[in-house]
């Protein structure tokens, strides 16, 4: 996602990923990986869209929200704090600076959770 992140972009994201939830649930626990570029800032309205959608995702098997927010991205620290506040009541969250690290973590986690 290339920010700034507003409610319109959050709703577009929801329209793309929410239909996938039931298919993902059939395969067991799953992880969502989101990479933020440009800016990690988002509006309170976008945060509200995520608060509403996260419960559905968790009900459909989401176990980890994995974020990739490279150093130097505008609003990185504020976004990490706010996203933890949104996700942690419902599922675990992990933040990485590089996509490769996030993918490695997700593969390892999913492989251990399916054993």
N, C-alpha and C positions, 0 to 999 in steps of 0.2 A: 504494500500500500504506500503510495506516495502522498504524504500529508501536505498541508494541514488536513485534518480528518474531521469532517462535519457530519451532521446527521444524515444527509443525503448519501454520502459515501458509506456510512455505517449501514444504512438500509440496503444499499446495493450489495454490500458484502453479505448481509443476512440473506438476501434473495438468492445469492449464488450458493452459499454453504448450507443453509437450512434444509433444502431438499435432499442433500446428501446424508443427513443424519441417520435416517432409517437404514440405509444401505450399510453405513459404517457400523451401526449397532450390530448388524447381523454377523459381522466379522470379529466382534469383541471390543475390548477397550481401544480407544483411539486417541490420538494427539493432534491438536491443531497447531500448525506452525505459521506464524504471521511475521513477515519482514516489513519493517517500517523504513522508508527512505525519505529524504528531503526534509521532512519535519515530523516529529512525533507528537506535535501539539494536536489536541482535539477539543471540540466544543463540549460543554456539559450535555447538550442534546445527544451527541454521539455516544457519550458515556452511558446515557440512559438507554439507548438502543441496545448497547452491549449488556447492561444489567438485565434487561428483559430477555434477551436471547440466550444468555449463558445458562439459565436454568433448563431450557429446552435441550441445549447441547449436552449438559451433564446427564439429564434423563435419558438421552440417547447414547450414552457410553463415553462421552468425553472425560478423560481422566487428567489430562495436562494441557494447559495453554502454554505454548512455547513461543516466546517472542525473540525476534532478532532485531536489535536496535543498535546499529554501529555507534561507536564513540563519535562525538562531534555533531550528532544529529540534533537539530534544534528541539528543545523541550524534552530531551531524553530522560533526565532525572525526574521531572514532574510526571511524565508519562508512565515511567516504571512504578512510581509511587501510586498513581491513580489506578493503573491497571491491576496492580496487586490488590488494591482496595475492592475493585470490581470482581475479580476472579476468585481470590482466596476463600471467601465464604462458601464457594461452591466446588472448586477444584484446585488442584495444584497449579502453580505457575513457575516457569523458569525463564530467565532472560539470558540471552547470549549476544555477543558482539558480532559473531560470524555465523553465516548459514551452515557451513560445514560442521561446526560444533553442535549446532541445534539438531541437524539431521543425525549426527552420530549419537547424541543423547536419545533422541526419539527412537531410533532403531534399537538401541540397547535396552531402553525402558520397555518397549513393546515386546521385544523378544523375551525379556525376563518375566513380563506379566502374563505371557501366553504359556509359560512352562508350568 
